[in-house]
Amino acid sequence: MKAIVIEEFGGPEVMRMAEVAEPVAVRGEIVIKVLSVSVNRTLDCVVRAGKYPVTIQMPHVLGVDPAGEVVEVGAGVHKFRPGDRVATISIIPCLNCKQCLKGLEANCLRSQHLGLHRWGGYAEYVAVPERSAFKIPDNLTCAEGTVITRHFPMAFNLLASKTVVTPGEWVLVMGAAGALGSCCIQVAKMLGANVIAAAGAHERVALGLKYGADCGVNYREQDLAKGVMKFTDDQGVDVVCENIADPTLWPGAFDSLAIGGRMVTAGAHGGGTVTLDVKQLYLRRQSIIGAAGTNPADVEKALQAAAMGKIRAIRHQVMPLREAAAAHRIVEANQITGKIILDPGQN
């Protein structure tokens, strides 16, 4: 089969199309004919550059979220049969640790990931554990399945599970036009919240409004906390959905919390080291919750919501798999809104 293979870390040019052996479905796994896989800034571009804190064995095939058609099932597989259309999630939990046994697979610290610890979906075919695949509803395309299962389950985990957003609450979404931020806006609105979109440019705030936010703040040109207080009658927001951890932006986000407010954080591409006013944390009865990953229930919620039209996949464009290097350059240049999808079958 054809696959985009990297044999060394570096720029997009290190990705080359090559002929490699097709995967075989071992026990508990399925083989998928890949019809779509997305390009991710961190789990693809950063990994390719050698800057992601996971040991990558070379040669390697990227791609954490392939979707497509099942062509082979291994022994012990009961959930799927050839011809089923499925989307995948990257996490492969150990299933034996305390967290996994509680059903909290997102908290598994011994998990492996498709596209990191094993070959991913930048290929014509990919093998994945049965547990990592989910049937795509009939009214969704494979490309939509890829986008929905990539970030929406995390949004459900953050807002429906970790912080339990309720109707009428105020939610501030940082990085509102980003992949996760745009999903969090849609999920928060689905849960009945009032949503403030925060982004670093007027056009990106406008995108947040397009995705469903009620109002927005440009945190590069305005005082974020003051803007939030204006929208909330000086009360602050009940929930801050934070996925940047930029030391220059964190104080404004933290100061936007209401008494008893909850901040959930699941990302650190802005640096990750911030200053925290602990006095404010306890005097205002606030909480900060770290979260990562998704649980199977979150994936099912996301796919069901998409099938019902309550959330929608945001795509930038579909490109042939052979143009993976060009796709990486576009992503790294911040030239997109939504996901770039690679299609191995597109010429």
Secondary structure as UniProt FT lines:
FT   STRAND          2..6
FT   HELIX           12..14
FT   STRAND          16..19
FT   TURN            27..28
FT   STRAND          29..38
FT   HELIX           41..46
FT   HELIX           47..48
FT   TURN            49..50
FT   STRAND          67..73
FT   TURN            75..76
FT   TURN            82..83
FT   STRAND          85..88
FT   STRAND          91..92
FT   HELIX           98..101
FT   TURN            102..103
FT   HELIX           105..107
FT   TURN            109..110
FT   STRAND          112..114
FT   TURN            115..117
FT   STRAND          125..129
FT   HELIX           130..132
FT   STRAND          133..135
FT   TURN            138..139
FT   HELIX           142..156
FT   HELIX           157..162
FT   TURN            167..168
FT   STRAND          170..173
FT   TURN            176..177
FT   HELIX           179..190
FT   TURN            191..192
FT   STRAND          194..199
FT   HELIX           202..210
FT   TURN            211..212
FT   STRAND          215..218
FT   TURN            219..221
FT   HELIX           224..231
FT   TURN            232..234
FT   STRAND          237..242
FT   TURN            247..249
FT   HELIX           250..255
FT   STRAND          257..265
FT   TURN            269..270
FT   HELIX           278..283
FT   TURN            284..285
FT   STRAND          287..290
FT   HELIX           296..307
FT   TURN            308..309
FT   STRAND          315..320
FT   HELIX           321..323
FT   HELIX           324..332
FT   TURN            333..334
FT   STRAND          339..343
FT   TURN            344..345
//
